[in-house]
Amino acid sequence: MDPSPSSPPSTGTAGPGASTDEAAPARTEEPAAPRAAAVGPLPRRAGPIPLDRRTALIGAAAVGVLLVVAWFGTGYRYEAYVGAGFSQARARAAADAPDAKQALTRLQARERQLQARLRAAAPRGVFIVIDQTHNRLYLKKDDETLLEAVCSAGSGMVLKEGTGKKREWVFDTPRGAFEVLSRRQNPVWAKPDWAFVEEGQPIPRNPAERLEYGSLGEYALNFGNGYMIHGTLYERLLGRAVSHGCIRVGRDDLRKVWAATTLGTRIYIY
C-alpha cells in the first residue's frame, strides 16, 4: 500500500476555506520607551533673581541712575522748618533777657553774702571734728587738716538693770558743738554704776573702790557730762563703734591731739 503524501509546509497563513480558529496567533511587539526631551543648561540664580543678561542690563541701568543723582543732586534744597511758635518763643526770650540778667545778678549777690557768713561762722584756729559714722577724728587748724585718726565712738547699745532701780543706759556719743573743759594726764577712771551692772558686780559704797588706773590711756580731754576723748587698752578695736559714749583714740594719735589742744578748744561731733 502506498504511503500517503506528506502535507505541505505551513506558510503561517490560513488557506482559503480554513477555519479562523485554527489560524496562527498574530505576533505582538512591546511599546517602545518614551524618549527624554532635550533640555539645555539651567540659568544661574541669586535667590529669586535670575542671573542672566537681562538682569545684568537692568542692574547696570539702576547703578547709572544712582551715580547721576549722587553727582548732580535731585534739584531739591532741604532746610530746617522754623514755625511761628519757635519765632515767638525766641522773641519772648529776647524780651525777658533783661529780667533774667537782673535775677542772675541778685542770685550772685546772695551767694556772696552766704559765702561771707559761712566764712565768719567757720571755726578758726585749732579745733577737733569727730565723724561717728566712719569713726574718724580730725585735728584741724583753720582750713588745714593736721591729723586724721581712727577712733571709736559709742556703740548705741542699751543696758538694763535687772534688779534694784531697774535703770537703763544707752551708750551713745552726743552730737553737737562742745569744747575742752578739762585736761588730765594719766587719768584715773571713777567707774559709774553702769560699769558694775555691766560686769555683774555689786555697786560699791566706798568711792575708792570705783577707781580704775590705766584704762583711759595717757591723756583725757573732758568735754562734759562724763564724756571724754581718751586712750584705750584695746587699740585693735579702733575703727569700730564699741565705746560707752567716749571717744577712744590710739596712743600715738592721742599724744598729737594733746599737744595741739588747750582748754576751750572746740570739738564738733556729728
Stockholm file with secondary structure:
# STOCKHOLM 1.0

chainA/1-270         MDPSPSSPPSTGTAGPGASTDEAAPARTEEPAAPRAAAVGPLPRRAGPIPLDRRTALIGAAAVGVLLVVAWFGTGYRYEAYVGAGFSQARARAAADAPDAKQALTRLQARERQLQARLRAAAPRGVFIVIDQTHNRLYLKKDDETLLEAVCSAGSGMVLKEGTGKKREWVFDTPRGAFEVLSRRQNPVWAKPDWAFVEEGQPIPRNPAERLEYGSLGEYALNFGNGYMIHGTLYERLLGRAVSHGCIRVGRDDLRKVWAATTLGTRIYIY
#=GR chainA/1-270 SS CCCCCCCCCCCSSCCTTCCGGGSCCCCCCCCCCCCCCCCCCCCCEETTEECSHHHHHHHHHHHHHHHHHHHHCCSCCCCCCCCHHHHHHHHHHHHHHHHHHHHHHHHHHHHHHHHHHHHHHSCCSEEEEEETTTTEEEEEETTEEEEEEEEECBCCCEEECSSTTCCEEECCCCCEEEECCEEEESCEEECCHHHHHHHTCCCCSSGGGGEEESTTCSEEEEEETTEEEECCSCGGGTTSCCBSSSEEECHHHHHHHHHHCCTTCEEEEC
#=GC SS_cons         CCCCCCCCCCCSSCCTTCCGGGSCCCCCCCCCCCCCCCCCCCCCEETTEECSHHHHHHHHHHHHHHHHHHHHCCSCCCCCCCCHHHHHHHHHHHHHHHHHHHHHHHHHHHHHHHHHHHHHHSCCSEEEEEETTTTEEEEEETTEEEEEEEEECBCCCEEECSSTTCCEEECCCCCEEEECCEEEESCEEECCHHHHHHHTCCCCSSGGGGEEESTTCSEEEEEETTEEEECCSCGGGTTSCCBSSSEEECHHHHHHHHHHCCTTCEEEEC
//
